[in-house]
């Protein structure tokens, strides 16, 4: 049974790298404050932190996809074990749902084309 062990390990490793990028960028910005032009400090610090946070975001999205796959497989297994099949399933309410919208009968004659009056 595949539990995506390798994928989860690699995503965890990549997430740690993303947080290290954020931490390294913050340390760089702190240590170079005043020693280099401010634009360099801000651009490298904020840019690096942004890249690191995007890596972390990507890892969390991958984890969500893995969790969805695992939960979907678990639901499918539960449905297969259940004695109740789709043909015997009934709504949980006590009454049967009936349609509430009725459509008018179709007109046997064609609908004429619209005409537009020209302004004076």
C-alpha positions in Angstrom: 0.0 0.0 0.0 1.6 3.3 -1.2 1.7 5.9 1.6 3.9 8.3 -0.4 6.8 7.9 2.1 9.5 9.1 -0.3 7.4 12.1 -1.5 6.6 13.1 2.1 10.3 12.8 3.1 11.5 14.9 0.1 8.8 17.5 0.6 9.8 17.8 4.3 13.4 18.2 3.3 12.6 20.8 0.8 10.4 22.7 3.3 13.4 22.8 5.7 15.5 24.2 2.9 12.9 26.9 2.3 12.9 27.9 5.9 16.7 28.0 5.9 16.5 30.3 2.9 14.2 32.6 4.8 16.4 32.5 7.8 19.6 33.1 5.8 18.0 36.1 4.0 17.0 37.7 7.3 20.5 37.1 8.8 22.1 38.6 5.7 19.8 41.7 5.9 20.6 42.1 9.6 24.4 41.7 9.2 24.8 43.9 6.2 22.6 46.8 7.5 24.7 49.9 7.2 27.6 48.2 5.6 26.2 48.1 2.1 23.7 50.4 0.3 20.2 50.0 1.8 18.7 49.0 -1.5 21.0 46.0 -1.6 20.1 45.0 2.0 16.4 45.3 1.4 16.3 43.7 -2.1 18.5 40.7 -1.2 16.9 40.2 2.2 13.3 40.6 1.1 13.9 38.8 -2.2 15.5 35.8 -0.5 12.8 35.7 2.1 10.1 35.8 -0.6 11.8 32.9 -2.5 12.0 30.9 0.7 8.4 31.5 1.6 7.4 30.5 -1.9 9.3 27.2 -1.5 7.5 26.6 1.8 4.1 27.4 0.2 4.8 25.0 -2.7 5.7 22.2 -0.1 2.5 22.8 1.8 0.5 22.6 -1.4 2.2 19.3 -2.2 1.5 18.0 1.3 -2.2 18.9 0.8 -2.3 17.0 -2.5 -0.8 13.9 -0.8 -3.2 14.1 2.0 -6.1 14.4 -0.4 -4.9 11.3 -2.3 -4.6 9.3 1.0 -8.0 10.4 2.2 -9.6 9.6 -1.2 -8.1 6.1 -1.1 -9.3 5.6 2.5 -12.8 6.6 1.5 -12.8 4.3 -1.5 -11.7 1.4 0.7 -14.4 2.2 3.2 -17.1 2.2 0.5 -15.8 -1.1 -0.9 -16.1 -2.7 2.6 -19.6 -1.3 3.2 -22.4 -3.8 2.6 -24.6 -1.0 1.4 -24.3 -0.4 -2.4 -25.2 2.6 -4.4 -28.4 0.9 -5.7 -29.8 0.4 -2.1 -28.8 3.8 -0.8 -31.6 6.2 0.2 -31.6 9.8 1.3 -31.1 10.1 5.0 -34.3 12.3 5.4 -37.7 10.8 6.1 -39.2 12.1 2.8 -38.3 11.7 -0.7 -37.2 14.8 -2.5 -39.4 15.8 -5.4 -38.6 18.5 -8.1 -39.9 21.9 -7.2 -39.6 23.5 -10.6 -42.0 22.8 -13.4 -41.3 23.9 -16.9 -44.0 25.3 -19.2 -45.0 23.2 -22.1 -43.1 23.8 -25.3 -44.8 26.0 -27.8 -45.7 24.2 -31.1 -45.3 27.3 -33.2 -42.0 29.0 -33.8 -41.1 32.2 -32.0 -40.9 35.1 -34.4 -37.7 37.1 -34.9 -37.6 40.3 -32.9 -37.9 43.5 -34.8 -36.2 46.7 -33.9 -37.5 50.2 -34.6 -35.1 52.7 -36.0 -34.8 56.0 -34.0 -36.1 59.1 -35.8 
